[in-house]
Amino acid sequence: IGLHSHSHPVRFDLLNYNQQLYEYHTNQKILNQISKKNIYSMSHPCGRYNKHTIKVLKKLNIKLGFRSNNHIKKVKSIFEVPRIDHTEILKKIISKK
């Protein structure tokens, strides 16, 4: 279980620091209440983030973050680990039919 934002803005990279803090903090509070556990991972909505995002994640004590742009192999930080997005898997399944 990990954070993914509260309202899932498609262009998360256009949000300022306070907007991002609200999105992730609200999401974190809800998930912590439901799971009765602290949440320490996240995935960037639509693979988009900006310079404020890393600061917000550190403030919220997030330990690991994933981005969906898997074609970029270089891992810049623990908040930018590439992952395969569900849309990539669907494309592969559909193309085999």
C-alpha positions as CSV (number, residue, x, y, z in Angstrom):
1,I,0.0,0.0,0.0
2,G,1.4,3.4,-0.9
3,L,0.4,7.0,-1.5
4,H,-0.8,8.1,-4.9
5,S,-2.4,11.5,-4.0
6,H,-5.8,12.4,-2.7
7,S,-7.6,13.7,-5.8
8,H,-5.2,12.3,-8.5
9,P,-4.4,15.4,-10.5
10,V,-3.2,14.4,-13.9
11,R,-0.6,17.2,-14.0
12,F,0.9,16.7,-10.5
13,D,4.1,18.4,-11.8
14,L,2.1,21.7,-12.0
15,L,1.2,21.8,-8.3
16,N,3.1,24.0,-5.9
17,Y,4.6,22.7,-2.6
18,N,1.5,23.4,-0.5
19,Q,-0.8,21.8,-3.0
20,Q,1.3,18.7,-3.2
21,L,1.6,18.6,0.6
22,Y,-2.2,18.7,0.9
23,E,-2.6,15.9,-1.7
24,Y,-0.1,13.5,-0.2
25,H,-0.8,14.3,3.5
26,T,-4.5,13.8,3.0
27,N,-3.9,10.6,1.2
28,Q,-1.5,9.4,3.9
29,K,-3.9,10.2,6.8
30,I,-6.7,8.2,5.1
31,L,-4.5,5.2,4.3
32,N,-3.0,5.2,7.8
33,Q,-6.5,5.2,9.4
34,I,-7.8,2.4,7.1
35,S,-4.7,0.2,7.4
36,K,-3.9,1.0,11.0
37,K,-0.3,1.2,9.8
38,N,2.1,4.0,8.7
39,I,2.5,4.3,5.0
40,Y,6.1,4.6,3.7
41,S,5.9,4.1,0.0
42,M,4.3,6.0,-2.9
43,S,3.9,6.1,-6.7
44,H,3.8,9.4,-8.7
45,P,0.5,10.0,-10.3
46,C,0.9,9.6,-14.1
47,G,4.7,9.5,-13.5
48,R,4.7,13.3,-13.0
49,Y,6.4,15.2,-10.2
50,N,8.6,18.3,-9.8
51,K,11.2,19.8,-7.4
52,H,8.6,20.2,-4.7
53,T,7.6,16.6,-4.7
54,I,10.8,15.2,-3.2
55,K,10.7,17.8,-0.4
56,V,7.1,16.9,0.4
57,L,7.9,13.1,0.5
58,K,10.8,13.7,2.8
59,K,8.6,15.8,5.1
60,L,6.0,13.0,5.2
61,N,8.7,10.4,6.1
62,I,8.1,8.4,2.8
63,K,11.0,5.9,2.3
64,L,10.4,4.7,-1.3
65,G,8.8,6.2,-4.4
66,F,8.1,4.8,-7.8
67,R,7.7,6.5,-11.2
68,S,6.0,5.0,-14.2
69,N,8.3,6.2,-16.9
70,N,10.2,2.9,-17.0
71,H,12.1,3.9,-20.2
72,I,14.4,6.1,-18.0
73,K,16.6,3.5,-16.4
74,K,18.7,5.8,-14.2
75,V,17.5,6.0,-10.6
76,K,18.2,9.5,-9.3
77,S,16.9,9.0,-5.8
78,I,14.9,6.5,-3.7
79,F,11.8,8.5,-4.7
80,E,12.3,7.9,-8.4
81,V,12.5,4.1,-8.8
82,P,11.2,3.1,-12.3
83,R,8.3,0.6,-12.4
84,I,6.2,-0.9,-15.1
85,D,2.9,1.0,-15.4
86,H,-0.4,-0.9,-15.8
87,T,-1.0,0.8,-19.1
88,E,2.2,-0.8,-20.5
89,I,1.1,-4.2,-19.4
90,L,-2.3,-3.7,-21.1
91,K,-0.7,-2.6,-24.3
92,K,1.4,-5.8,-24.4
93,I,-1.7,-7.9,-23.7
94,I,-3.8,-6.2,-26.4
95,S,-1.0,-6.3,-29.0
96,K,-0.7,-10.1,-28.6
97,K,-4.3,-10.7,-29.6
